[in-house]
């Protein structure tokens, strides 16, 4: 493609810049970092990895640091509606014109070096953050950690939110193998924050081996589920009213505390604790436990969007849904082929659910027929499946059709839940934007 005048032109181009969608390794990114004169020596870098919870953890860290007066760049993926969502500059999405100009610089610098879509995106974020010389740079890991493109940058504070089974083709078949890959973002003599309630041995062993400064949930910070609070060094915060997954709030607060120590700030959390509490209660991330409509005057059902797409996140989401009062939960679901669909859907067993199974576009998208089959598949030798006998199960060719039917069917005392993939949630967000 010779003429790349718009962001859509560039996105088509970078999709074709490598023969593989995923090509793990750091050598290409490190080489381009040098060629593009990307430098973070005077900035604080926080790298956030984990199976689930990265985006919401990054968002709360970002909000607190912006409130503290720091300039902040955040790199997060994937996006829901606009590619620009991946790169935030002081809380705002990067301008398309600036992004296109950066893509052009990367394309010139790479010469004949093939770059994946994610490497192009990562380098664009790094170049933007370096050029703006932000005080704080927050980098969300895309896949794994050890060989992910963001790991080409040495971090000042490394964070692992959670460990679950996902991307096994690339990271390993067990949590221990996956934990080792994610521990690859740790650095010697630098804080390594682990949000798992019980960290895997492979992760702890690696941290100890390289001399990272371990900060552990249950030891250095505590999330008390029964009391709905987080405790760090004698400081207490309520998570009762947060719109974020509560365990991610605890990990974010531990990270903010580490940033404060790194900057030698007079406040343990950069800003007064009362201001931190306000941000805990107010911060919300699109597509993550995202309530776009609440029960109102008994006329409308609640609508919740969540990109939960694997076993652990589905279990978390099912626990959240069980805290709501409702008659029927109408679940619009679309998933990718490489996810453990059967186990993920089973998290909602014994709930009164009507299912709206949608086929997803792209080569990785699964057909609705497999989702329907998964809901009928027995969970164990007892013959119980992931649904109640009263559950309705419908199949649709696309998410929009499934969602429109759910809107028609749902009553005022029901809930509509949209889940299973970023693509599923994005389709519903686009529907509401255009409606």
Secondary structure as UniProt FT lines:
FT   HELIX           7..15
FT   HELIX           27..35
FT   TURN            36..37
FT   TURN            41..42
FT   STRAND          44..49
FT   HELIX           54..67
FT   TURN            68..69
FT   STRAND          72..75
FT   HELIX           83..86
FT   STRAND          87..89
FT   TURN            90..91
FT   STRAND          92..93
FT   HELIX           96..110
FT   TURN            111..112
FT   HELIX           117..132
FT   STRAND          136..140
FT   TURN            146..147
FT   HELIX           149..152
FT   STRAND          157..160
FT   HELIX           168..171
FT   HELIX           175..182
FT   HELIX           183..185
FT   TURN            188..189
FT   STRAND          191..194
FT   HELIX           201..210
FT   STRAND          213..217
FT   TURN            218..220
FT   STRAND          221..224
FT   TURN            225..228
FT   STRAND          229..232
FT   TURN            233..234
FT   STRAND          235..238
FT   TURN            240..241
FT   HELIX           246..263
FT   TURN            268..269
FT   HELIX           273..282
FT   TURN            286..287
FT   STRAND          290..293
FT   TURN            297..299
FT   STRAND          302..305
FT   HELIX           311..321
FT   TURN            322..323
FT   STRAND          329..333
FT   TURN            337..338
FT   HELIX           341..346
FT   TURN            347..350
FT   STRAND          353..358
FT   TURN            363..364
FT   HELIX           368..376
FT   TURN            381..382
FT   TURN            389..390
FT   STRAND          393..396
FT   HELIX           399..409
FT   TURN            412..413
FT   STRAND          415..419
FT   HELIX           422..434
//
